[in-house]
Amino acid sequence: MGQDGQSVSEITTPPDYGLISPISLPDDGRMPDATAGSSTPAEYDSYFRLVRERPELATWSQSCLEVQRRVLDDLDATGLSAQDRCDMLAGFLVVLHSTLERWLDLHGAAEVHR
């Protein structure tokens, strides 16, 4: 089930312009809209082409690595400022840290490394 009790098939998938593949995020992961202060989950997901699900940890990890690899390959060719690049890399570290903690939790080793 998706947000607001909708099944995944009921959620409209935005058109694929050949730009990016949908990614998976936790159900509560979203960003507020600059104008209204918030956005509906459906608007946010549609804009960023997100599919909400709880993927298996190895699948999630592979997805993270693939997205980060692709972004890093293109980072030098972008017009992003040094601060924007730094912010993006800091975001990658947050995702990697969270993912590694999940792996440690899975193997009962989390308390040793926190």
C-alpha positions as CSV (number, residue, x, y, z in Angstrom):
1,M,0.0,0.0,0.0
2,G,1.2,3.5,-0.7
3,Q,0.5,6.8,1.1
4,D,-3.1,7.5,2.1
5,G,-4.1,3.8,1.7
6,Q,-3.6,3.9,-2.1
7,S,-2.3,0.7,-3.7
8,V,0.8,1.1,-5.7
9,S,-1.1,0.5,-8.9
10,E,-3.5,3.5,-8.0
11,I,-0.6,5.9,-7.7
12,T,0.1,7.7,-11.0
13,T,3.6,7.1,-12.2
14,P,4.9,10.2,-13.9
15,P,6.2,10.0,-17.5
16,D,9.7,8.7,-17.9
17,Y,11.6,11.3,-19.9
18,G,14.7,9.1,-20.0
19,L,16.3,11.2,-17.2
20,I,16.4,9.1,-14.1
21,S,15.0,5.8,-12.7
22,P,12.7,5.9,-9.7
23,I,14.3,5.3,-6.4
24,S,13.0,4.0,-3.1
25,L,12.8,6.0,0.1
26,P,11.4,5.4,3.6
27,D,7.7,6.2,3.9
28,D,8.5,9.3,6.0
29,G,11.3,10.7,3.8
30,R,10.3,14.0,2.1
31,M,11.2,17.7,1.8
32,P,8.9,20.7,2.3
33,D,7.9,22.9,-0.6
34,A,9.5,26.3,-0.6
35,T,6.3,28.2,-1.4
36,A,3.6,26.5,0.6
37,G,5.9,25.2,3.3
38,S,5.0,21.6,2.6
39,S,3.9,19.3,-0.2
40,T,1.6,16.4,-0.2
41,P,3.3,13.0,-0.3
42,A,1.8,12.4,-3.8
43,E,3.1,15.7,-5.2
44,Y,6.6,15.1,-3.8
45,D,6.7,11.5,-5.0
46,S,5.4,12.4,-8.5
47,Y,7.9,15.2,-8.9
48,F,10.9,13.1,-7.9
49,R,9.5,9.9,-9.5
50,L,9.8,8.1,-6.1
51,V,8.3,4.6,-5.4
52,R,7.6,4.1,-1.7
53,E,8.5,0.7,-0.4
54,R,10.7,-1.0,2.1
55,P,13.3,-2.8,-0.1
56,E,15.4,-5.6,1.3
57,L,18.6,-4.2,2.7
58,A,20.9,-5.6,0.0
59,T,18.7,-4.2,-2.7
60,W,18.6,-0.8,-0.9
61,S,22.4,-0.9,-0.6
62,Q,22.9,-1.7,-4.3
63,S,20.4,1.1,-5.2
64,C,22.4,3.6,-3.1
65,L,25.7,2.6,-4.6
66,E,24.3,2.9,-8.2
67,V,22.7,6.3,-7.6
68,Q,25.9,7.6,-5.9
69,R,28.1,6.1,-8.7
70,R,26.1,7.8,-11.4
71,V,26.0,11.2,-9.6
72,L,29.7,11.1,-8.9
73,D,30.4,10.3,-12.5
74,D,28.5,13.4,-13.6
75,L,29.4,15.7,-10.8
76,D,32.4,17.4,-12.5
77,A,30.4,18.2,-15.6
78,T,27.6,20.0,-13.7
79,G,27.3,23.7,-13.1
80,L,26.8,23.1,-9.3
81,S,28.7,25.4,-6.9
82,A,31.3,24.0,-4.6
83,Q,28.8,24.4,-1.7
84,D,26.1,22.5,-3.6
85,R,28.6,19.7,-4.4
86,C,29.6,19.6,-0.7
87,D,25.9,19.4,0.3
88,M,25.3,16.6,-2.1
89,L,28.3,14.6,-0.9
90,A,27.2,15.2,2.8
91,G,23.8,13.8,1.9
92,F,25.5,10.7,0.5
93,L,27.4,10.3,3.8
94,V,24.1,10.5,5.7
95,V,22.6,7.8,3.5
96,L,25.7,5.6,3.8
97,H,25.9,6.0,7.5
98,S,22.3,5.0,8.0
99,T,22.7,2.1,5.7
100,L,25.8,0.8,7.4
101,E,24.0,1.1,10.8
102,R,21.2,-1.1,9.4
103,W,23.8,-3.7,8.3
104,L,25.4,-3.6,11.8
105,D,22.0,-3.9,13.5
106,L,21.2,-6.9,11.3
107,H,24.4,-8.6,12.5
108,G,24.1,-7.5,16.1
109,A,27.3,-5.4,16.0
110,A,25.7,-1.9,16.1
111,E,26.5,-1.1,19.8
112,V,30.2,-1.8,19.3
113,H,30.5,0.9,16.5
114,R,28.2,3.7,17.8
